[in-house]
């Protein structure tokens, strides 16, 4: 009646990473779709405010209604959001981040190795057979 859960239901780390990546991508696309809906509703609201309610009808930069500029700027921001989700995320994903991290770590290790050899050449350690005079080797002057 009361049985223990099976151990086979655990997800291995690789599968978990794939699931988390898929969840992240779905969330990004969902947010982009929300942005698009808000963009459309906002554009319609701007047109109604300007054309039908005469809000800011006197304000016409470059002889163009203000709502056109507002919608163009918003479209530009939406376009950046879409490029980020569909284009940049495919190139700069977790794999790309790991590759960049590995490159930087390799550079740092090479730099440390170069500094280590430079220090060893400039300040060599004494050989194990030779003795270093210490304060206990000197005779005491009384």
Residue frames relative to the residue before (quaternion, step in Angstrom):
aa qw qx qy qz dx dy dz
X 1.0000 0.0000 0.0000 0.0000 0.00 0.00 0.00
X 0.7766 0.1571 -0.0871 0.6039 3.59 0.82 -1.01
X 0.0435 0.8178 -0.5699 0.0672 3.55 -0.12 1.23
X 0.5375 -0.6093 0.4751 0.3379 3.52 -1.21 0.52
X 0.5411 -0.6001 0.4681 0.3577 3.52 -1.17 0.57
X 0.5179 -0.6483 0.4635 0.3109 3.50 -1.09 0.73
X 0.5035 -0.6620 0.4767 0.2846 3.55 -1.08 0.74
X 0.5965 0.6027 -0.3623 0.3869 3.60 1.15 -0.48
X 0.5926 0.5962 -0.3696 0.3959 3.61 1.21 -0.24
X 0.4880 0.6539 -0.4416 0.3732 3.60 1.26 -0.04
X 0.3496 -0.7261 0.5597 0.1932 3.52 -1.13 0.77
X 0.4100 -0.7050 0.5142 0.2654 3.56 -0.85 0.90
X 0.6805 -0.5376 0.3106 0.3892 3.62 -1.13 0.59
X 0.6302 0.5409 -0.3418 0.4398 3.58 1.02 -0.72
X 0.6608 0.4860 -0.3003 0.4868 3.57 0.96 -0.88
X 0.6284 0.5356 -0.3377 0.4519 3.58 0.98 -0.81
X 0.6476 0.5121 -0.3194 0.4651 3.59 0.96 -0.85
X 0.6510 0.5070 -0.3163 0.4682 3.60 0.98 -0.82
X 0.6514 0.5066 -0.3144 0.4693 3.58 0.98 -0.82
X 0.6614 0.4996 -0.3122 0.4642 3.59 0.93 -0.86
X 0.6353 0.5160 -0.3291 0.4709 3.58 1.03 -0.76
X 0.6520 0.5046 -0.3145 0.4704 3.58 0.95 -0.85
X 0.6460 0.5114 -0.3242 0.4648 3.59 0.96 -0.79
X 0.6375 0.5267 -0.3198 0.4625 3.57 1.01 -0.81
X 0.6650 0.5009 -0.3020 0.4644 3.59 0.94 -0.90
X 0.6389 0.5139 -0.3301 0.4678 3.59 0.97 -0.82
X 0.6499 0.5109 -0.3179 0.4642 3.59 0.97 -0.83
X 0.6396 0.5225 -0.3282 0.4585 3.60 0.98 -0.80
X 0.6849 0.4762 -0.2877 0.4704 3.57 0.89 -0.92
X 0.6189 0.5396 -0.3312 0.4649 3.57 1.08 -0.73
X 0.6647 0.4890 -0.2956 0.4813 3.59 0.97 -0.85
X 0.6232 0.5228 -0.3403 0.4717 3.59 1.05 -0.68
X 0.6467 0.5064 -0.3200 0.4721 3.58 0.95 -0.82
X 0.6281 0.5153 -0.3330 0.4787 3.61 1.01 -0.77
X 0.6314 0.5336 -0.3266 0.4582 3.57 0.97 -0.85
X 0.6489 0.5198 -0.3127 0.4592 3.58 0.98 -0.86
X 0.6579 0.5046 -0.3104 0.4650 3.60 0.93 -0.88
X 0.6643 0.4839 -0.3016 0.4833 3.59 0.93 -0.88
X 0.6126 0.5475 -0.3395 0.4580 3.59 1.06 -0.73
X 0.6729 0.4829 -0.3010 0.4727 3.61 0.87 -0.90
X 0.6755 0.4857 -0.2987 0.4674 3.58 0.87 -0.93
X 0.6539 0.5108 -0.3097 0.4644 3.58 0.99 -0.81
X 0.6389 0.5243 -0.3244 0.4601 3.58 0.99 -0.79
X 0.6519 0.4942 -0.3085 0.4854 3.57 0.96 -0.85
X 0.6381 0.5213 -0.3247 0.4644 3.60 0.98 -0.82
X 0.6425 0.5154 -0.3260 0.4640 3.61 0.94 -0.81
X 0.6532 0.5053 -0.3159 0.4671 3.59 0.94 -0.86
X 0.6590 0.4975 -0.3112 0.4705 3.61 0.91 -0.88
X 0.6468 0.5194 -0.3248 0.4543 3.60 0.92 -0.85
X 0.7339 0.4342 -0.2456 0.4610 3.58 0.85 -0.92
X 0.7739 0.3950 -0.2092 0.4487 3.58 0.68 -1.05
X 0.7960 0.3328 -0.1682 0.4768 3.58 0.83 -0.94
X 0.7619 0.3268 -0.1943 0.5244 3.61 1.07 -0.62
X 0.3774 -0.7735 0.4326 0.2684 3.61 1.35 0.08
X 0.3027 0.7432 -0.5329 0.2685 3.58 1.04 0.75
X 0.8512 0.0129 -0.0453 0.5227 3.56 -0.60 1.14
X 0.2935 0.7874 -0.5038 0.2004 3.59 1.13 0.48
X 0.6291 0.5323 -0.3370 0.4554 3.60 1.20 -0.44
X 0.6429 0.5123 -0.3167 0.4733 3.59 1.20 -0.47
X 0.1696 0.7859 -0.5658 0.1827 3.57 -0.31 1.33
X 0.1120 -0.8092 0.5736 0.0594 3.62 0.14 1.22
X 0.8417 0.0439 -0.0960 0.5295 3.55 -0.95 1.02
X 0.6015 -0.6096 0.3266 0.4000 3.58 1.08 0.80
X 0.5809 0.5181 -0.3885 0.4932 3.58 1.11 0.70
X 0.5623 -0.6109 0.4367 0.3463 3.58 -1.00 0.83
X 0.5964 -0.6152 0.3939 0.3326 3.56 -1.07 0.81
X 0.6333 0.5566 -0.3493 0.4088 3.59 1.01 -0.74
X 0.5808 0.5701 -0.3764 0.4427 3.59 1.15 -0.56
X 0.6636 0.4908 -0.3029 0.4764 3.58 0.94 -0.88
X 0.6463 0.5223 -0.3220 0.4536 3.57 0.96 -0.87
X 0.6758 0.4814 -0.2957 0.4734 3.60 0.91 -0.89
X 0.6415 0.5213 -0.3288 0.4567 3.61 1.00 -0.75
X 0.6537 0.4933 -0.3166 0.4787 3.59 0.95 -0.84
X 0.6604 0.4994 -0.3062 0.4697 3.58 0.95 -0.88
X 0.6286 0.5265 -0.3325 0.4660 3.59 1.02 -0.76
X 0.6262 0.5330 -0.3318 0.4623 3.57 1.03 -0.80
X 0.6586 0.4924 -0.3030 0.4816 3.62 0.97 -0.83
X 0.6360 0.5125 -0.3243 0.4771 3.59 1.04 -0.77
X 0.6357 0.5308 -0.3208 0.4596 3.57 1.01 -0.81
X 0.6305 0.5123 -0.3278 0.4822 3.60 1.02 -0.78
X 0.6371 0.5236 -0.3202 0.4663 3.58 0.98 -0.86
X 0.6733 0.4957 -0.2962 0.4618 3.60 0.89 -0.92
X 0.6479 0.5069 -0.3183 0.4711 3.60 0.97 -0.82
X 0.6315 0.5308 -0.3298 0.4590 3.55 1.03 -0.78
X 0.6958 0.4753 -0.2804 0.4596 3.60 0.89 -0.90
X 0.8064 0.3376 -0.1607 0.4582 3.59 0.72 -1.04
X 0.7675 0.3624 -0.2045 0.4876 3.59 0.98 -0.70
X 0.7504 0.4091 -0.2386 0.4611 3.58 0.56 -1.12
X 0.6525 0.5281 -0.3313 0.4308 3.58 0.95 -0.76
X 0.6404 0.5180 -0.3423 0.4521 3.60 1.06 -0.58
X 0.7043 0.4294 -0.2685 0.4975 3.59 1.10 -0.64
X 0.7845 0.2873 -0.1317 0.5335 3.56 0.96 -0.87
X 0.2288 0.7869 -0.5345 0.2070 3.56 0.72 1.06
X 0.7885 -0.3195 0.2317 0.4717 3.56 -1.31 -0.22
X 0.6280 0.5361 -0.3381 0.4516 3.60 1.00 -0.77
X 0.6481 0.5117 -0.3087 0.4721 3.58 0.97 -0.89
X 0.6371 0.5278 -0.3249 0.4582 3.58 0.97 -0.88
X 0.6671 0.5001 -0.3025 0.4619 3.59 0.92 -0.90
X 0.6372 0.5209 -0.3270 0.4644 3.60 1.00 -0.78
X 0.6605 0.4986 -0.3065 0.4704 3.58 0.95 -0.86
X 0.6326 0.5263 -0.3187 0.4703 3.56 1.03 -0.80
X 0.6521 0.5100 -0.3113 0.4666 3.60 0.95 -0.86
X 0.6373 0.5241 -0.3270 0.4607 3.61 0.99 -0.80
X 0.6816 0.4877 -0.2939 0.4595 3.56 0.90 -0.93
X 0.6346 0.5151 -0.3284 0.4734 3.59 1.00 -0.78
X 0.6460 0.5131 -0.3223 0.4642 3.61 0.95 -0.83
X 0.6373 0.5171 -0.3270 0.4686 3.62 0.98 -0.80
X 0.6659 0.5076 -0.2992 0.4576 3.54 0.94 -0.93
X 0.6449 0.5104 -0.3209 0.4698 3.61 0.98 -0.82
X 0.6450 0.5123 -0.3202 0.4680 3.58 0.98 -0.81
X 0.6491 0.5120 -0.3109 0.4690 3.57 0.97 -0.81
X 0.6515 0.5033 -0.3101 0.4755 3.58 0.98 -0.83
X 0.6453 0.5125 -0.3215 0.4663 3.61 0.95 -0.83
X 0.6433 0.5171 -0.3193 0.4656 3.59 0.99 -0.81
X 0.6646 0.4886 -0.3009 0.4786 3.58 0.95 -0.84
X 0.6232 0.5477 -0.3319 0.4490 3.58 1.05 -0.78
X 0.6768 0.4724 -0.3005 0.4780 3.62 0.88 -0.87
X 0.6244 0.5319 -0.3379 0.4615 3.59 1.05 -0.72
X 0.6583 0.4932 -0.3064 0.4790 3.58 0.95 -0.86
X 0.6587 0.5109 -0.3105 0.4569 3.60 0.94 -0.84
X 0.6599 0.4917 -0.3110 0.4754 3.61 1.07 -0.68
X 0.7170 0.4497 -0.2592 0.4652 3.58 0.90 -0.88
X 0.7969 0.1351 -0.0445 0.5871 3.58 1.05 -0.78
X 0.0618 -0.8339 0.5475 0.0324 3.59 0.35 1.19
X 0.4797 -0.6397 0.5197 0.3010 3.53 -1.17 0.63
X 0.5222 -0.6250 0.4567 0.3579 3.61 -1.04 0.64
X 0.5584 -0.6092 0.4448 0.3453 3.51 -1.17 0.66
X 0.6253 -0.5937 0.3636 0.3525 3.55 -1.10 0.66
X 0.6565 0.5260 -0.3153 0.4391 3.63 1.09 -0.55
X 0.6708 0.4988 -0.3122 0.4514 3.59 1.04 -0.61
X 0.3326 -0.7423 0.5440 0.2059 3.51 -1.11 0.62
X 0.3209 -0.7203 0.5863 0.1857 3.46 -1.15 0.68
X 0.4301 -0.6953 0.4933 0.2970 3.58 -0.74 0.92
X 0.0927 -0.7905 0.6042 0.0392 3.51 -0.90 0.89
X 0.6972 -0.4730 0.3299 0.4258 3.55 -1.24 0.12
X 0.6457 0.5175 -0.3303 0.4540 3.62 1.14 -0.46
X 0.6228 0.5545 -0.3473 0.4291 3.62 1.16 -0.42
X 0.6279 0.5503 -0.3349 0.4368 3.61 1.14 -0.51
X 0.4692 -0.6574 0.4968 0.3176 3.55 -1.04 0.69
X 0.4512 -0.6804 0.5085 0.2737 3.50 -1.11 0.64
X 0.2942 -0.7322 0.5894 0.1731 3.55 -0.95 0.86
X 0.0602 -0.8326 0.5500 0.0242 3.52 -0.58 1.06
